[in-house]
């Protein structure tokens, strides 16, 4: 049975760091787009970082986290990470890991002139249970 299990959430002060982990199992997710999404109460779910797991792991970020967050992978552990630095109160949310087993999230970004894993969530068909991140001032 395919599963994605997040861990690493918690409470941190402004300017602090956290690393989230997403352990994949039960499916060859190393051939897929995977990403991190977040959602605050009353807000839409936001895609913040994606990685194309084959090859070198091409990454893509939302403007809200670019330069502060880094998505990476450990293929031996079949795990995707999200390193979050310089955290802000607006980063407070439930963070979800997701994977696309059908390939629809691999899209061409004309602005960047390359293929990326989309930040839109409609192509991702496997989701973890979420982990809470709270940033306090």
C-alpha positions in Angstrom: 0.0 0.0 0.0 1.4 3.3 -1.1 2.1 5.7 1.8 3.6 9.1 2.5 4.5 9.8 6.1 5.6 13.3 7.2 7.5 14.1 10.3 9.6 17.0 11.7 6.9 19.6 12.4 6.9 21.6 15.6 7.0 25.0 17.2 9.8 27.4 16.5 10.5 31.1 17.0 10.8 33.7 14.2 14.0 33.2 12.4 14.4 29.6 13.4 14.7 26.5 11.3 13.0 23.2 10.9 13.5 20.2 8.6 10.5 18.2 7.5 10.8 14.6 6.2 8.5 12.7 3.9 9.1 9.0 3.9 7.6 7.2 0.9 6.8 3.5 0.6 4.7 1.0 -1.3 5.2 2.6 -4.8 8.1 3.7 -6.9 7.8 7.4 -6.0 11.4 7.9 -7.2 10.0 8.2 -10.7 7.5 10.9 -9.7 7.0 14.5 -9.0 6.8 15.1 -5.3 6.1 18.3 -3.4 5.4 20.1 -0.2 2.1 22.0 0.3 0.8 23.9 3.2 -2.6 25.0 4.4 -3.6 27.4 7.2 -7.2 27.5 8.6 -9.5 29.3 6.2 -6.9 29.5 3.5 -6.4 27.6 0.2 -3.8 24.9 0.1 -0.5 26.4 -1.3 2.2 24.5 -3.2 5.5 25.7 -2.0 8.2 23.4 -3.2 8.4 20.5 -5.7 11.1 18.1 -6.9 11.3 15.9 -10.0 12.8 12.8 -8.4 14.4 11.1 -11.4 17.9 12.3 -12.5 19.3 15.2 -10.5 16.0 16.2 -8.8 15.0 19.4 -10.5 13.4 21.7 -7.9 10.8 24.5 -8.1 9.6 26.9 -5.4 6.9 29.4 -4.8 7.9 33.0 -4.4 6.8 32.9 -0.8 9.5 30.5 0.2 12.2 30.8 -2.5 15.6 31.5 -0.9 14.5 30.3 2.5 13.3 26.7 2.0 15.1 23.9 0.2 13.6 20.7 -1.0 15.8 17.7 -1.4 15.8 13.9 -1.6 17.6 10.9 -0.3 16.9 8.1 -2.8 18.5 5.4 -0.7 15.9 6.2 2.0 13.1 7.1 -0.4 12.6 10.3 1.5 12.0 13.9 0.5 13.0 16.7 2.8 12.0 20.3 3.3 14.6 22.4 5.0 13.0 25.6 6.3 15.2 28.5 7.4 14.4 32.0 8.5 10.9 31.0 9.4 8.2 33.7 9.7 4.8 33.8 11.5 3.1 33.5 8.1 4.8 30.1 7.6 2.5 28.7 10.3 0.4 26.0 8.7 -0.1 22.3 8.3 2.5 21.0 5.9 1.7 18.1 3.5 3.8 15.9 1.4 2.3 14.8 -1.9 3.3 12.7 -5.0 2.0 12.4 -8.5 2.1 8.8 -9.8 0.3 9.7 -13.1 2.8 12.2 -14.5 0.4 15.2 -15.0 2.3 17.5 -12.8 5.4 17.6 -15.0 4.8 20.7 -16.9 6.6 23.3 -19.0 7.2 26.7 -17.2 7.6 29.2 -20.0 8.9 31.9 -17.6 11.7 29.7 -16.5 12.2 28.0 -19.8 12.2 24.4 -18.4 10.1 21.6 -17.3 9.1 21.6 -13.6 6.8 19.8 -11.2 3.8 22.0 -10.8 2.9 23.8 -7.6 -0.8 23.3 -8.3 -2.2 20.4 -6.3 -4.7 19.0 -8.7 -2.2 16.5 -10.3 -1.0 15.0 -7.0 -2.8 11.9 -6.1 -1.0 10.6 -3.0 -1.0 12.7 0.2 0.5 12.4 3.6 -1.4 13.1 6.8 0.2 16.5 7.4 2.5 17.9 10.1 1.9 21.1 12.0 4.5 24.0 11.9 3.9 26.9 14.2 6.2 30.0 14.1 5.8 32.4 17.0 7.3 35.9 17.5 
